[in-house]
Amino acid sequence: MRPIFHPSLVNGRYGDPTVYVETLFKTHSVLFDLGEIASLSPRKIRRVDQIFVSHAHIDHFIGFDHLLRLLVGHEKTVHLYGPAGFAERVYHKLQVCVPKTSSELMA
């Protein structure tokens, strides 16, 4: 019997923590922690539909910007799970990415 889940440590033992889990017979993947993900192919990143972040230290969350760049313009839902206060950190990250109107820039 072949295993259904295929986990891999994205950055090796000593790099930023990220575990990519592919599922057999499915087109969905899961990430545990969101360290540097540049070594993952865009195809693999676009398969991710759930991300679990243990805490929001930079080495566990630095890959968020890369993920966002790859997913902007695609109709894709990614569920993010994290500890208390995590949603607020994601919200603030997204506020930085949203272009401001000219009237907001002049204020």
C-alpha positions in Angstrom: 0.0 0.0 0.0 1.4 3.4 -1.0 1.2 6.3 1.5 -1.5 9.0 0.9 0.6 11.8 2.2 4.1 12.8 0.9 5.8 15.3 3.2 9.0 17.1 2.4 11.1 19.5 4.3 11.4 22.4 1.9 14.6 24.1 3.2 16.4 21.1 4.7 17.1 20.7 8.4 18.7 24.0 9.0 16.7 26.4 6.7 13.5 28.2 7.5 10.8 25.8 8.7 8.4 24.8 5.9 6.9 21.3 5.4 5.2 20.7 2.0 2.7 17.8 2.0 1.5 16.5 -1.3 -1.5 14.2 -1.3 -1.7 11.1 -3.5 -4.6 11.2 -6.1 -5.5 14.8 -5.2 -4.5 18.2 -6.6 -4.3 19.7 -3.2 -1.3 20.3 -1.0 -0.7 21.6 2.6 2.0 23.7 4.1 3.1 23.6 7.7 4.7 26.9 8.5 5.5 29.4 5.9 9.2 29.9 5.9 11.1 30.7 2.7 9.2 28.9 -0.2 11.2 30.2 -3.2 12.6 26.8 -3.8 9.1 25.3 -4.4 7.9 25.5 -8.0 5.0 27.9 -8.7 3.0 24.8 -9.7 3.4 23.3 -6.3 2.7 26.6 -4.5 -0.5 27.0 -6.5 -1.7 23.6 -5.4 -1.6 24.7 -1.7 -5.0 25.2 -0.2 -4.3 25.0 3.5 -1.5 26.6 5.5 -0.9 26.0 9.2 1.5 28.4 10.9 2.7 27.6 14.4 3.6 31.2 15.3 4.3 34.4 13.4 8.0 34.8 13.9 9.7 35.9 10.7 11.3 32.5 10.0 7.8 30.8 10.1 6.0 33.5 8.0 8.5 35.1 5.5 7.1 33.0 2.6 3.7 34.8 2.8 4.8 37.6 0.4 6.1 35.0 -2.2 2.8 33.1 -1.9 0.8 36.3 -2.3 2.7 37.3 -5.4 2.1 33.9 -7.0 -1.6 33.9 -6.2 -2.6 37.5 -7.0 -4.9 37.5 -10.1 -5.9 33.8 -9.6 -9.3 32.7 -8.3 -7.9 30.6 -5.5 -8.9 30.2 -1.9 -6.2 29.4 0.7 -7.2 28.7 4.2 -4.7 30.1 6.8 -4.6 28.7 10.3 -2.5 30.1 13.1 -2.4 31.0 16.8 -4.2 33.9 18.5 -3.4 37.2 16.8 -2.4 35.6 13.5 -5.3 36.9 11.6 -4.4 40.4 12.6 -0.8 40.0 11.3 -2.2 38.7 8.0 -4.6 41.6 7.8 -1.7 44.1 8.3 0.4 42.3 5.6 -2.5 42.7 3.2 -2.9 46.4 4.0 0.6 47.0 2.9 0.0 45.3 -0.4 -3.2 47.1 -1.3 -2.5 50.2 -3.5 -3.7 53.5 -1.9 -5.9 56.0 -3.8 -4.4 59.3 -4.7 -6.4 61.1 -2.0 -5.0 58.7 0.7 -1.5 59.3 -0.5 -1.9 63.1 -0.2 -3.3 62.9 3.4 
